[in-house]
Amino acid sequence: MNRDSAASFRLASELRVAEYNSVRTEWLASRDAQQHTLQWTFAALAVLLAATLSLHARAEQPFLYVALVGVEVAIATFSQAIWFGEVMRMERAALYLRGLEEVVSELAPEDGFPPLMWERWRGDPKNREKSSWVAKAAPLILGCLALYGLLALAGLFILVAASLDHHIPHRDRTFAIVIAAMAGALYTGAAAFICLQAWTIKGTSDKAVELDMFKTEAGEIESKS
C-alpha cells in the first residue's frame, strides 16, 4: 500500500468512526425526545383536562367546552404520532449502525474481536434468551399507545356525554357529535397506522445485518452523486 492509499484508508476509517458516533448521538437524541414528548404531553393534557372539568364552561359556554375537549383529543393524537416518529428514527439509526459496524470491523486487524459490536450483538436473534435483560421495544410501544389511547378515550367520553346532555343547547350538542366523530376517526386512523409500522419494526429489529445489500445501496448512492 503506497503513501496516498494509506492516507486515504486512514481518512476513510476516521470518517466511518466519526459517522458512527454521529448516528449514535442521533439515536440517543431520539430516545431523549421520546421521553420529553411523553412527559410534556401528559403534563399538558392533565392540566387541560383538569381545567376543562373544573370550569363552568359546560353550562355557561358549552361551545368552548366542546372545543377544548376536542383540542385535548387532537393533542393526544398528534403527540402520539410525534412520539412514535422518534421510535422509527431510533430504529432507522440502529439498522444503519449495524451495517456500519460490519464495514468498520473489516478495517481492524484480525485479533479475534471486532472493534464495534453493540448494535449487531443487540439485534442478533441468538441473544434473545442469553440476553433477556436487553429490553424489547414491544412492551414500551404498547404501553405508550395504551396511555395515549386512554387520554383520547377520556376526551371522547366527555364529548359523547356532552352530546347527550339536554341542558346544553341543541346546536352545541350537534357540535359535540361532529367533534367526537372527527376526533375519533383521527385517532383511530393514526393508531392503526402506528400499529402497522410498529409491527414492521418488530419484524426487522432482530434481523442480522445484510452487509452485501448495505454495500450495494452505498454504491448506488455514491454513483448518483
Backbone as JSON, one array per atom type, in Angstrom:
{
  "sequence": "MNRDSAASFRLASELRVAEYNSVRTEWLASRDAQQHTLQWTFAALAVLLAATLSLHARAEQPFLYVALVGVEVAIATFSQAIWFGEVMRMERAALYLRGLEEVVSELAPEDGFPPLMWERWRGDPKNREKSSWVAKAAPLILGCLALYGLLALAGLFILVAASLDHHIPHRDRTFAIVIAAMAGALYTGAAAFICLQAWTIKGTSDKAVELDMFKTEAGEIESKS",
  "N": [[0.84, -1.2, 0.0], [0.73, 2.15, -1.04], [1.81, 5.51, -0.11], [-0.23, 7.44, -0.58], [-2.49, 5.78, -0.79], [-2.53, 4.68, 1.75], [-3.01, 6.97, 3.29], [-5.55, 7.67, 2.35], [-6.97, 5.43, 3.16], [-6.75, 5.66, 5.93], [-8.07, 8.09, 6.34], [-10.64, 7.4, 5.46], [-11.28, 5.49, 7.37], [-11.32, 7.03, 9.71], [-13.42, 8.76, 9.1], [-15.55, 6.98, 8.98], [-15.72, 6.09, 11.62], [-16.28, 8.54, 12.83], [-18.76, 9.03, 11.68], [-20.2, 6.92, 12.75], [-20.23, 7.66, 15.47], [-21.75, 9.98, 15.21], [-24.26, 9.06, 14.25], [-24.91, 7.43, 16.36], [-25.21, 9.36, 18.34], [-27.46, 10.61, 17.32], [-29.32, 8.57, 17.72], [-29.41, 8.51, 20.52], [-30.4, 11.08, 20.95], [-32.95, 10.8, 19.88], [-34.07, 9.0, 21.66], [-34.12, 10.58, 24.0], [-35.85, 12.57, 23.11], [-38.22, 11.17, 22.88], [-38.84, 10.64, 25.58], [-39.15, 13.27, 26.57], [-41.27, 14.2, 25.0], [-43.3, 12.48, 25.85], [-43.47, 13.11, 28.62], [-44.05, 15.93, 28.67], [-46.39, 16.0, 27.19], [-48.25, 14.51, 28.71], [-48.27, 16.05, 31.02], [-49.27, 18.51, 30.04], [-51.77, 17.71, 29.02], [-53.01, 16.75, 31.31], [-53.29, 19.08, 32.83], [-54.93, 20.53, 31.07], [-57.24, 18.92, 30.92], [-58.03, 18.91, 33.62], [-58.52, 21.64, 34.0], [-60.59, 22.04, 32.17], [-62.65, 20.39, 33.16], [-63.05, 21.48, 35.64], [-63.97, 24.02, 35.26], [-66.87, 26.14, 34.7], [-67.65, 26.02, 32.15], [-69.09, 24.18, 30.68], [-71.76, 24.56, 31.28], [-72.04, 27.33, 31.01], [-70.57, 28.17, 28.75], [-70.86, 26.18, 26.5], [-70.02, 25.67, 23.87], [-67.31, 26.46, 23.81], [-66.39, 24.7, 25.72], [-66.74, 22.15, 24.49], [-65.02, 22.51, 22.31], [-62.51, 22.76, 23.58], [-62.2, 20.21, 24.69], [-62.11, 18.73, 22.35], [-59.69, 19.69, 21.35], [-58.01, 18.57, 23.24], [-58.15, 15.81, 22.6], [-57.04, 15.92, 20.05], [-54.44, 16.82, 20.63], [-53.48, 14.6, 22.07], [-53.51, 12.71, 20.02], [-51.74, 13.75, 18.01], [-49.4, 14.07, 19.48], [-48.87, 11.44, 20.12], [-48.24, 10.51, 17.56], [-45.92, 12.0, 17.06], [-44.27, 11.02, 19.09], [-44.03, 8.31, 18.32], [-42.79, 8.68, 15.9], [-40.21, 9.32, 16.69], [-39.48, 6.85, 17.7], [-39.31, 5.34, 15.33], [-37.24, 6.74, 14.14], [-35.14, 6.09, 15.87], [-34.92, 3.3, 15.42], [-34.24, 3.27, 12.72], [-31.72, 4.49, 12.82], [-30.4, 2.55, 14.34], [-30.42, 0.31, 12.64], [-28.82, 1.23, 10.58], [-26.42, 1.6, 11.94], [-25.71, -1.02, 12.5], [-24.98, -2.02, 9.99], [-22.83, -0.29, 9.5], [-21.09, -1.03, 11.5], [-20.27, -3.53, 10.59], [-18.79, -2.78, 8.33], [-16.7, -1.24, 9.47], [-15.52, -3.18, 11.05], [-14.16, -4.72, 9.23], [-11.94, -3.25, 8.71], [-10.25, -3.48, 10.81], [-7.47, -5.05, 12.52], [-7.1, -8.61, 12.51], [-7.71, -9.67, 15.34], [-9.33, -11.25, 16.73], [-11.53, -10.07, 17.93], [-14.01, -7.86, 16.99], [-13.93, -4.25, 16.51], [-16.29, -2.77, 16.87], [-19.4, -3.7, 18.09], [-21.88, -3.5, 19.34], [-24.59, -2.88, 18.31], [-24.99, -4.95, 16.47], [-24.75, -7.15, 18.15], [-26.87, -6.64, 19.87], [-29.02, -6.91, 18.15], [-28.89, -9.53, 17.35], [-30.58, -12.53, 16.81], [-29.9, -14.81, 18.32], [-29.31, -13.91, 20.8], [-31.61, -13.5, 22.21], [-32.5, -15.13, 24.31], [-30.17, -15.46, 25.8], [-29.56, -12.89, 26.54], [-31.65, -11.62, 28.07], [-32.03, -9.35, 29.5], [-31.85, -7.22, 27.87], [-33.93, -4.8, 26.87], [-36.96, -5.14, 25.03], [-38.67, -3.54, 22.32], [-41.41, -3.78, 22.04], [-43.14, -3.96, 24.49], [-42.81, -1.34, 25.49], [-43.76, 0.29, 23.39], [-46.42, -0.62, 23.18], [-47.34, 0.01, 25.76], [-47.13, 2.85, 25.82], [-48.82, 3.5, 23.69], [-51.2, 2.61, 24.8], [-51.49, 4.38, 26.96], [-51.71, 6.88, 25.66], [-54.02, 6.25, 24.25], [-55.89, 5.98, 26.32], [-56.07, 8.63, 27.2], [-57.1, 9.84, 24.9], [-59.53, 8.45, 24.7], [-60.74, 9.33, 27.06], [-61.22, 12.01, 26.45], [-62.99, 11.64, 24.28], [-65.1, 10.35, 25.57], [-66.02, 12.41, 27.22], [-66.93, 14.15, 25.26], [-69.01, 12.65, 24.11], [-70.68, 12.46, 26.32], [-71.34, 15.15, 26.58], [-72.78, 15.5, 24.24], [-75.09, 14.16, 24.85], [-76.21, 15.55, 26.85], [-78.96, 17.22, 27.83], [-79.17, 19.69, 28.9], [-77.56, 21.32, 27.54], [-77.5, 23.53, 24.76], [-79.09, 22.65, 21.63], [-77.61, 23.03, 19.23], [-74.99, 23.06, 20.17], [-74.77, 20.52, 21.2], [-74.95, 19.09, 18.84], [-72.6, 20.01, 17.67], [-70.79, 18.83, 19.44], [-71.16, 16.13, 18.78], [-70.22, 16.1, 16.13], [-67.51, 16.89, 16.51], [-66.66, 14.77, 18.15], [-66.91, 12.61, 16.38], [-65.08, 13.33, 14.36], [-62.69, 13.56, 15.85], [-62.5, 10.96, 16.88], [-62.25, 9.46, 14.52], [-59.85, 10.51, 13.57], [-58.02, 9.77, 15.61], [-58.29, 6.96, 15.55], [-57.42, 6.34, 12.94], [-54.75, 7.27, 13.05], [-53.72, 5.66, 15.12], [-54.03, 3.11, 14.0], [-52.29, 3.24, 11.8], [-49.86, 3.61, 13.17], [-49.7, 1.22, 14.63], [-49.4, -0.58, 12.52], [-46.92, 0.22, 11.48], [-45.38, -0.29, 13.75], [-45.54, -3.06, 13.88], [-44.06, -3.68, 11.62], [-41.55, -2.75, 12.41], [-41.09, -4.52, 14.51], [-40.7, -6.84, 13.06], [-38.26, -6.42, 11.84], [-36.37, -5.65, 13.7], [-34.78, -7.56, 14.92], [-33.28, -8.68, 12.95], [-30.39, -9.95, 11.29], [-27.49, -8.17, 10.07], [-27.52, -7.3, 6.69], [-24.96, -7.29, 4.93], [-24.01, -7.27, 2.28], [-26.14, -6.12, 0.87], [-26.16, -3.67, 2.11], [-23.71, -2.57, 1.26], [-24.19, -2.51, -1.47], [-26.31, -0.67, -1.66], [-24.99, 1.59, -0.69], [-23.1, 1.92, -2.72], [-24.8, 2.5, -4.87], [-25.91, 4.95, -4.07], [-23.58, 6.47, -4.02], [-22.87, 6.45, -6.73], [-24.84, 8.05, -7.83], [-24.31, 10.54, -6.96]],
  "CA": [[0.0, 0.0, 0.0], [1.56, 3.35, -1.12], [1.5, 6.54, 0.89], [-1.55, 8.03, -0.85], [-3.53, 4.8, -0.45], [-2.56, 4.57, 3.21], [-3.65, 8.18, 3.81], [-6.98, 7.57, 2.03], [-7.53, 4.39, 4.01], [-6.83, 6.2, 7.29], [-9.12, 9.09, 6.34], [-11.92, 6.7, 5.37], [-11.52, 4.85, 8.66], [-11.68, 8.08, 10.66], [-14.75, 9.26, 8.75], [-16.54, 5.97, 9.35], [-15.88, 6.14, 13.08], [-16.97, 9.79, 13.14], [-20.16, 8.86, 11.3], [-20.79, 6.03, 13.75], [-20.52, 8.46, 16.66], [-22.81, 10.92, 14.89], [-25.53, 8.34, 14.2], [-25.19, 7.01, 17.73], [-25.72, 10.54, 19.02], [-28.84, 10.79, 16.86], [-30.11, 7.55, 18.4], [-29.62, 8.96, 21.89], [-31.28, 12.25, 20.91], [-34.31, 10.31, 19.65], [-34.54, 8.43, 22.93], [-34.45, 11.68, 24.9], [-37.03, 13.26, 22.58], [-39.38, 10.36, 23.25], [-39.16, 10.87, 26.99], [-39.63, 14.63, 26.75], [-42.61, 14.27, 24.4], [-44.23, 11.78, 26.74], [-43.64, 13.85, 29.87], [-44.72, 17.22, 28.47], [-47.75, 15.77, 26.71], [-49.11, 14.12, 29.83], [-48.41, 17.2, 31.91], [-50.15, 19.49, 29.41], [-53.13, 17.18, 28.92], [-53.57, 16.68, 32.66], [-53.7, 20.43, 33.19], [-56.05, 20.91, 30.22], [-58.43, 18.18, 31.35], [-58.44, 19.4, 34.94], [-59.1, 22.98, 33.84], [-61.87, 21.92, 31.46], [-63.66, 19.78, 34.02], [-63.3, 22.3, 36.83], [-64.64, 25.26, 34.88], [-68.3, 26.08, 34.48], [-67.85, 26.27, 30.72], [-70.09, 23.27, 30.12], [-73.08, 25.17, 31.46], [-72.07, 28.73, 30.6], [-70.04, 28.29, 27.4], [-70.72, 24.8, 26.04], [-69.25, 25.61, 22.62], [-65.9, 26.49, 24.2], [-66.14, 23.44, 26.45], [-66.59, 21.08, 23.49], [-63.82, 22.8, 21.52], [-61.33, 22.44, 24.39], [-62.07, 18.75, 24.79], [-61.64, 18.3, 21.03], [-58.25, 20.0, 21.3], [-57.33, 17.57, 24.08], [-58.02, 14.57, 21.83], [-56.1, 16.19, 18.96], [-53.08, 16.84, 21.2], [-53.11, 13.21, 22.36], [-53.27, 12.02, 18.75], [-50.54, 14.24, 17.34], [-48.25, 13.78, 20.34], [-48.58, 10.03, 19.93], [-47.56, 10.38, 16.28], [-44.56, 12.54, 17.22], [-43.52, 10.07, 19.91], [-43.69, 7.12, 17.54], [-41.81, 9.09, 14.89], [-38.88, 9.19, 17.29], [-39.19, 5.41, 17.76], [-38.86, 4.95, 13.99], [-35.92, 7.36, 13.94], [-34.19, 5.27, 16.62], [-34.7, 2.01, 14.76], [-33.51, 3.54, 11.48], [-30.32, 4.7, 13.18], [-29.84, 1.28, 14.79], [-30.18, -0.54, 11.47], [-27.66, 1.77, 9.86], [-25.22, 1.35, 12.74], [-25.31, -2.43, 12.36], [-24.23, -2.12, 8.75], [-21.57, 0.44, 9.64], [-20.21, -1.85, 12.34], [-19.68, -4.55, 9.73], [-17.78, -2.14, 7.49], [-15.55, -0.86, 10.29], [-14.86, -4.38, 11.55], [-13.27, -5.23, 8.19], [-10.73, -2.44, 8.66], [-9.45, -3.73, 12.0], [-6.65, -6.27, 12.47], [-7.79, -9.82, 12.93], [-7.25, -10.02, 16.69], [-10.32, -12.12, 17.35], [-12.7, -9.35, 18.44], [-14.25, -6.66, 16.19], [-13.91, -3.03, 17.31], [-17.65, -2.29, 17.13], [-20.25, -4.89, 18.11], [-23.06, -3.37, 20.17], [-25.87, -2.98, 17.62], [-25.12, -6.3, 15.91], [-25.0, -8.07, 19.26], [-28.21, -6.38, 20.38], [-30.01, -7.37, 17.2], [-28.71, -10.94, 16.99], [-31.64, -13.38, 17.37], [-29.38, -15.79, 19.27], [-29.18, -13.28, 22.11], [-32.93, -13.28, 22.81], [-32.56, -15.83, 25.59], [-28.95, -15.22, 26.56], [-29.51, -11.5, 27.0], [-33.03, -11.23, 28.3], [-32.07, -8.04, 30.14], [-31.97, -6.21, 26.83], [-35.36, -4.52, 26.75], [-37.54, -5.16, 23.71], [-39.45, -2.33, 22.08], [-42.86, -4.03, 22.0], [-43.86, -3.52, 25.69], [-42.77, 0.12, 25.6], [-44.66, 0.85, 22.38], [-47.8, -0.95, 23.57], [-47.69, 0.77, 26.95], [-47.34, 4.26, 25.47], [-50.04, 3.57, 22.89], [-52.33, 2.45, 25.71], [-51.65, 5.62, 27.73], [-52.27, 7.88, 24.76], [-55.37, 5.83, 23.95], [-56.75, 6.31, 27.46], [-56.31, 10.07, 27.18], [-58.01, 10.14, 23.8], [-60.85, 7.93, 25.06], [-61.31, 10.21, 28.08], [-61.78, 13.15, 25.75], [-64.15, 11.21, 23.51], [-66.18, 10.08, 26.52], [-66.57, 13.7, 27.63], [-67.68, 14.68, 24.12], [-70.26, 11.89, 24.0], [-71.53, 12.88, 27.44], [-71.85, 16.49, 26.27], [-73.79, 15.39, 23.18], [-76.3, 13.59, 25.43], [-76.67, 16.43, 27.93], [-80.06, 18.06, 27.33], [-79.04, 21.03, 29.45], [-76.75, 22.06, 26.58], [-78.28, 23.84, 23.56], [-79.06, 21.61, 20.58], [-76.51, 23.24, 18.28], [-73.73, 22.69, 20.82], [-74.75, 19.05, 21.25], [-74.6, 18.66, 17.49], [-71.17, 20.3, 17.53], [-70.06, 17.8, 20.2], [-71.21, 14.89, 18.0], [-69.31, 16.26, 14.98], [-66.13, 16.87, 17.0], [-66.36, 13.42, 18.62], [-66.72, 11.76, 15.2], [-63.82, 13.71, 13.7], [-61.56, 13.21, 16.73], [-62.42, 9.51, 16.93], [-61.71, 8.97, 13.24], [-58.44, 10.91, 13.51], [-57.22, 8.93, 16.5], [-58.32, 5.57, 15.07], [-56.54, 6.25, 11.77], [-53.35, 7.42, 13.48], [-53.34, 4.48, 15.9], [-53.91, 1.97, 13.08], [-51.05, 3.41, 11.06], [-48.74, 3.39, 14.08], [-49.63, -0.22, 14.91], [-48.85, -1.23, 11.32], [-45.49, 0.5, 11.44], [-44.76, -0.98, 14.88], [-45.41, -4.47, 13.5], [-42.95, -3.73, 10.68], [-40.31, -2.62, 13.2], [-40.92, -5.78, 15.23], [-40.21, -7.85, 12.16], [-36.91, -6.13, 11.36], [-35.46, -5.22, 14.76], [-33.87, -8.65, 15.3], [-32.63, -9.26, 11.78], [-28.95, -9.75, 11.17], [-27.12, -7.18, 9.08], [-27.29, -7.78, 5.34], [-23.83, -6.45, 4.58], [-23.92, -7.11, 0.83], [-27.15, -5.15, 0.47], [-25.7, -2.39, 2.64], [-22.67, -2.08, 0.37], [-24.8, -2.23, -2.76], [-27.04, 0.6, -1.54], [-24.0, 2.66, -0.57], [-22.54, 2.12, -4.06], [-25.8, 3.17, -5.71], [-25.98, 6.35, -3.64], [-22.34, 7.11, -4.44], [-22.87, 6.61, -8.18], [-25.79, 9.09, -8.21], [-23.81, 11.86, -6.52]],
  "C": [[0.88, 1.25, 0.0], [1.07, 4.4, -0.12], [0.12, 7.13, 0.68], [-2.67, 7.07, -0.48], [-3.67, 4.66, 1.05], [-3.27, 5.77, 3.83], [-5.16, 8.14, 3.55], [-7.66, 6.55, 2.91], [-7.73, 4.9, 5.43], [-7.95, 7.25, 7.38], [-10.5, 8.43, 6.29], [-12.28, 6.05, 6.71], [-11.98, 5.88, 9.7], [-13.09, 8.62, 10.38], [-15.83, 8.26, 9.14], [-16.78, 5.97, 10.86], [-16.62, 7.41, 13.49], [-18.46, 9.69, 12.8], [-20.87, 7.95, 12.29], [-21.16, 6.81, 15.0], [-21.67, 9.42, 16.42], [-24.18, 10.23, 14.88], [-25.91, 7.84, 15.59], [-25.75, 8.17, 18.56], [-27.16, 10.82, 18.61], [-29.77, 9.8, 17.53], [-30.43, 7.99, 19.84], [-30.53, 10.18, 21.94], [-32.73, 11.83, 20.69], [-34.89, 9.73, 20.93], [-34.94, 9.54, 23.9], [-35.7, 12.42, 24.43], [-38.3, 12.49, 22.9], [-39.81, 10.65, 24.69], [-39.74, 12.26, 27.21], [-41.03, 14.8, 26.17], [-43.64, 13.65, 25.31], [-44.52, 12.6, 27.99], [-44.44, 15.14, 29.67], [-46.16, 17.04, 27.99], [-48.68, 15.43, 27.86], [-49.3, 15.26, 30.81], [-49.41, 18.2, 31.34], [-51.6, 19.0, 29.36], [-53.79, 17.06, 30.3], [-54.08, 18.04, 33.1], [-54.94, 20.84, 32.39], [-57.34, 20.2, 30.64], [-58.95, 18.68, 32.69], [-59.11, 20.77, 34.83], [-60.47, 22.91, 33.17], [-62.96, 21.4, 32.37], [-64.0, 20.64, 35.23], [-64.03, 23.6, 36.51], [-66.16, 25.05, 34.71], [-68.64, 26.29, 33.0], [-68.93, 25.37, 30.13], [-71.49, 23.88, 30.22], [-73.15, 26.57, 30.87], [-71.59, 28.94, 29.16], [-69.81, 26.89, 26.82], [-69.92, 24.66, 24.74], [-67.76, 25.57, 22.91], [-65.5, 25.2, 24.9], [-65.88, 22.3, 25.47], [-65.31, 21.28, 22.69], [-62.55, 22.44, 22.29], [-61.12, 20.94, 24.51], [-61.61, 18.17, 23.44], [-60.16, 18.56, 20.85], [-57.46, 18.99, 22.1], [-57.12, 16.26, 23.32], [-57.02, 14.76, 20.69], [-54.66, 16.21, 19.47], [-52.61, 15.42, 21.5], [-52.75, 12.47, 21.08], [-51.95, 12.45, 18.12], [-49.28, 13.99, 18.17], [-47.86, 12.31, 20.23], [-47.83, 9.8, 18.62], [-46.12, 10.88, 16.36], [-43.7, 11.57, 18.01], [-43.1, 8.85, 19.09], [-42.73, 7.45, 16.4], [-40.39, 9.0, 15.41], [-38.49, 7.71, 17.46], [-38.65, 4.93, 16.41], [-37.49, 5.53, 13.69], [-34.84, 6.56, 14.67], [-33.87, 3.98, 15.89], [-33.95, 2.19, 13.45], [-32.02, 3.74, 11.77], [-29.66, 3.4, 13.6], [-29.52, 0.36, 13.61], [-28.96, -0.06, 10.69], [-26.37, 1.48, 10.62], [-24.76, -0.09, 12.62], [-24.52, -2.64, 11.07], [-22.88, -1.45, 8.84], [-20.59, -0.33, 10.5], [-19.54, -2.94, 11.52], [-18.56, -3.97, 8.88], [-16.53, -1.82, 8.29], [-14.79, -2.1, 10.77], [-13.9, -4.97, 10.51], [-11.96, -4.46, 8.12], [-9.78, -2.75, 9.81], [-8.58, -4.97, 11.81], [-7.42, -7.46, 12.99], [-7.25, -10.29, 14.28], [-8.28, -10.85, 17.44], [-11.54, -11.42, 17.89], [-12.87, -8.06, 17.65], [-14.26, -5.41, 17.07], [-15.29, -2.52, 17.7], [-18.61, -3.47, 17.03], [-21.65, -4.64, 18.69], [-24.36, -3.6, 19.41], [-26.06, -4.36, 16.99], [-25.41, -7.32, 17.02], [-26.41, -7.91, 19.79], [-29.28, -6.94, 19.46], [-29.89, -8.83, 16.81], [-29.81, -11.79, 17.62], [-31.15, -14.37, 18.41], [-29.27, -15.23, 20.68], [-30.52, -13.03, 22.78], [-33.01, -13.92, 24.2], [-31.33, -15.53, 26.44], [-28.97, -13.83, 27.22], [-30.91, -10.97, 27.21], [-33.14, -9.86, 28.97], [-32.16, -6.92, 29.12], [-33.44, -5.97, 26.54], [-35.8, -4.56, 25.29], [-38.45, -3.95, 23.56], [-40.95, -2.55, 22.24], [-43.58, -3.59, 23.28], [-43.9, -2.0, 25.84], [-43.75, 0.75, 24.63], [-46.11, 0.6, 22.77], [-48.24, -0.13, 24.78], [-47.98, 2.23, 26.64], [-48.59, 4.43, 24.62], [-51.27, 3.47, 23.78], [-52.57, 3.73, 26.51], [-52.25, 6.73, 26.87], [-53.73, 7.55, 24.43], [-56.34, 6.17, 25.07], [-57.07, 7.8, 27.5], [-57.29, 10.45, 26.07], [-59.43, 9.65, 24.12], [-61.53, 8.78, 26.13], [-61.95, 11.43, 27.43], [-63.02, 12.79, 24.95], [-65.35, 10.92, 24.41], [-66.84, 11.38, 26.97], [-67.4, 14.3, 26.51], [-69.02, 13.96, 23.95], [-71.22, 12.29, 25.11], [-72.13, 14.25, 27.18], [-72.95, 16.42, 25.21], [-75.12, 14.84, 23.71], [-76.9, 14.46, 26.54], [-77.74, 17.39, 27.4], [-80.07, 19.45, 27.94], [-78.2, 21.93, 28.53], [-77.61, 22.35, 25.35], [-78.07, 22.8, 22.45], [-77.89, 21.79, 19.62], [-75.16, 22.84, 18.87], [-73.63, 21.17, 20.99], [-74.4, 18.48, 19.88], [-73.12, 18.88, 17.22], [-70.34, 19.25, 18.25], [-70.04, 16.48, 19.44], [-70.23, 14.95, 16.83], [-67.86, 16.17, 15.43], [-65.74, 15.47, 17.48], [-66.1, 12.49, 17.44], [-65.39, 12.06, 14.52], [-62.62, 13.29, 14.54], [-61.39, 11.7, 16.81], [-61.82, 8.92, 15.67], [-60.22, 9.31, 13.13], [-57.57, 10.01, 14.37], [-57.17, 7.49, 16.01], [-57.38, 5.39, 13.88], [-55.07, 6.33, 12.15], [-52.87, 6.19, 14.23], [-53.17, 3.25, 15.0], [-52.62, 2.05, 12.28], [-49.83, 3.13, 11.93], [-48.59, 1.9, 14.39], [-49.04, -0.98, 13.73], [-47.36, -1.02, 11.24], [-44.75, -0.21, 12.58], [-44.57, -2.46, 14.56], [-44.25, -4.66, 12.52], [-41.62, -3.65, 11.42], [-40.04, -3.92, 13.96], [-40.33, -6.86, 14.33], [-38.79, -7.64, 11.69], [-35.91, -5.86, 12.47], [-34.46, -6.29, 15.15], [-33.14, -9.27, 14.12], [-31.13, -8.98, 11.79], [-28.67, -8.76, 10.05], [-26.93, -7.86, 7.73], [-26.21, -6.9, 4.72], [-23.75, -6.22, 3.08], [-24.92, -6.07, 0.33], [-26.76, -3.75, 0.93], [-24.66, -1.77, 1.72], [-23.24, -1.7, -0.99], [-25.54, -0.9, -2.73], [-26.08, 1.77, -1.44], [-23.38, 2.98, -1.93], [-23.51, 2.84, -4.98], [-25.93, 4.65, -5.36], [-24.76, 7.12, -4.12], [-22.34, 7.39, -5.94], [-23.82, 7.72, -8.63], [-25.28, 10.48, -7.86], [-22.74, 12.4, -7.45]]
}
